[in-house]
Amino acid sequence: MNPANPAPGFRIGGWHVLAAVVAFFGIVIAVDTIFVVAAYRTFPGQVSTTPYEDGLRHNRSVARLRAQSALGWRAMAAPAQGRVEVEIVDQTGRLIAGLQLSGDLQRPATEAGRIALDFAEVSPGRYAAPAMPESGAWDLRFTATGSAAAPFEAERRLTWP
């Protein structure tokens, strides 16, 4: 062997690069295929065992919300010292008296610590329920019944200091 002329070593040629690229994408496609097949076998896509009944329930909910929207009622809610206050007004802005309200407070991210509320009418169209939640954000959900109209449902985010 002549030191001035070393023996030819391994050289990467066009066929080597082609084989490496084909092998790389072949492995990626094979792994993706395995994952897709495994995902499909473990979850075929059925979300509910009663999809027809769920659809009917959803349609009734949409109809109820449309009827409520047609009433034109609006609800305002606010935290107060030791209680929750709610006002319900009609489309002309008049307070609606004589309703029975029921509802609850719960944290936005969990159902732990839910507080059931017992509302009473403190003045015509103004309702209050005793509540002493911890400070922070709470979701108020309530239903008003007792008028000739369908039940009025509302949800408001309230924050206690």
C-alpha positions in Angstrom: 0.0 0.0 0.0 1.4 3.3 -1.0 1.0 6.1 1.6 0.6 8.7 -1.2 -2.2 6.7 -2.7 -4.5 5.5 0.1 -6.9 2.6 -0.6 -10.4 3.8 -1.6 -12.7 3.8 1.5 -16.4 3.6 1.7 -18.2 6.3 -0.2 -21.9 7.2 0.0 -23.4 7.1 -3.4 -26.8 7.9 -4.9 -28.1 4.4 -4.2 -27.2 4.6 -0.6 -29.1 7.8 -0.1 -32.1 6.4 -2.0 -32.1 3.3 0.2 -31.9 5.4 3.4 -34.8 7.6 2.3 -37.0 4.7 1.3 -36.2 2.8 4.5 -36.9 5.9 6.6 -40.3 6.6 5.1 -41.1 2.8 5.0 -40.6 2.7 8.8 -42.7 5.9 9.4 -45.5 4.5 7.2 -45.4 1.1 9.0 -45.5 2.6 12.5 -48.3 5.0 11.5 -50.3 2.0 10.1 -49.8 0.1 13.3 -51.0 3.1 15.3 -54.1 3.7 13.1 -55.1 0.0 13.2 -54.6 -0.1 17.0 -56.6 3.1 17.5 -59.4 1.9 15.3 -59.6 -1.5 17.1 -59.7 0.1 20.6 -62.2 2.9 19.7 -64.5 2.2 16.7 -66.0 5.7 16.9 -69.2 5.0 18.9 -69.6 7.7 21.5 -73.0 6.8 22.8 -74.9 3.6 23.2 -78.2 5.5 22.7 -77.5 8.0 19.9 -81.1 8.3 18.7 -82.4 9.1 22.2 -79.5 11.6 22.7 -80.5 13.3 19.5 -84.1 13.6 20.6 -83.0 15.0 24.0 -80.8 17.5 22.2 -83.7 18.6 19.9 -85.9 19.1 23.0 -83.2 21.2 24.6 -82.8 23.3 21.4 -86.6 23.8 21.3 -86.7 24.8 25.0 -83.9 27.4 24.4 -85.7 28.8 21.4 -88.9 29.2 23.4 -86.9 30.8 26.2 -85.3 33.2 23.8 -88.7 34.2 22.3 -89.8 35.2 25.8 -87.2 38.0 25.8 -86.5 37.6 29.5 -83.1 38.6 30.9 -81.5 37.7 34.2 -78.9 39.7 36.2 -77.1 38.0 39.1 -74.6 39.4 41.5 -72.8 38.2 44.7 -73.7 40.2 47.8 -72.7 40.0 51.4 -73.7 36.5 52.5 -76.1 35.9 49.6 -76.7 35.6 45.8 -79.1 38.2 44.3 -81.0 37.7 41.0 -83.2 40.0 39.0 -85.3 38.8 36.1 -86.8 41.3 33.7 -89.1 40.9 30.7 -88.5 42.2 27.1 -89.7 45.7 28.2 -87.4 45.8 31.2 -90.0 45.3 33.9 -89.2 43.1 36.8 -91.0 39.8 36.9 -92.5 39.0 40.2 -94.0 35.8 41.6 -91.5 33.3 40.3 -90.0 30.3 42.2 -86.2 30.0 41.7 -84.1 27.0 42.4 -80.4 26.7 41.6 -76.9 26.0 42.7 -73.4 27.3 42.8 -70.4 25.3 41.7 -66.8 25.8 40.9 -66.2 26.1 37.1 -63.7 23.2 37.0 -65.2 20.7 39.4 -68.4 19.6 41.0 -66.8 19.4 44.4 -68.2 21.9 46.9 -71.5 22.4 45.1 -73.9 24.7 47.1 -77.7 24.2 46.7 -79.5 27.6 46.8 -83.0 28.3 48.2 -84.2 31.5 46.7 -86.9 33.8 48.1 -88.4 36.9 46.6 -87.1 39.8 48.6 -89.0 42.4 46.6 -91.1 42.2 43.4 -88.8 40.7 40.8 -85.8 40.5 43.0 -84.7 37.1 44.4 -82.0 36.2 46.9 -80.6 33.0 48.4 -78.2 32.8 51.3 -74.7 31.7 50.3 -71.3 31.9 51.8 -68.9 30.4 49.2 -65.2 30.6 49.4 -63.6 33.4 47.4 -63.0 33.0 43.7 -65.1 32.2 40.6 -68.4 30.2 40.9 -71.0 29.3 38.3 -74.6 30.1 39.2 -77.2 27.9 37.5 -80.8 28.6 38.2 -84.3 27.8 36.9 -87.3 30.1 37.4 -90.8 28.6 37.2 -94.3 29.8 38.2 -95.3 32.0 35.3 -97.5 31.0 32.3 -94.3 30.8 30.3 -92.0 27.8 30.1 -89.3 27.5 32.8 -86.5 30.1 32.4 -83.0 28.7 32.8 -79.8 30.8 33.1 -76.2 30.5 34.0 -73.9 33.2 35.2 -70.3 33.4 36.4 -70.0 35.1 39.7 -66.8 36.1 41.6 -66.5 36.4 45.3 -63.6 38.5 46.8 
